Amino acid sequence: MARSTVMLGVVLALSLVLSSCRPVEEGGVAQTGSLLGAESVLKTESIAFKDAIPRNYGRLVGVLQSPGVSSRAILWFERPDSTIAAVWVDYVNGVHDEVLLIPRK
């Protein structure tokens, strides 16, 4: 009796986990080429260079290597107005053409 109850619990838990899984888009970037979907409240802006990061992005405050893609990293900058700017850099293809902006209030 106890074994069948445990098995039923495991089957239900596994069903719940598998039914809530969704496929992840490659590289974590939307297929449209945009960093964010249309429903996001965060803003992006274009970057002027593929081989450099503008000096006005401010102080580098963090680096995060992209999981699963060893040639890609996200550089986190704090701009003079305290806005956080996330710049995606691929060591092979250069700087991504959009930058994620996170305002601070």
Secondary structure, 3 states (H helix, E strand, C coil): CHHHHHHHHHHHHHHHHHHCCCCCCHHHCCCCCCCCCCCCCCEEEECCCCCCCCHHHCEEEEEEECCCCCCEEEEEEECCCCCEEEEEEECCCEEEEEEEEECCC
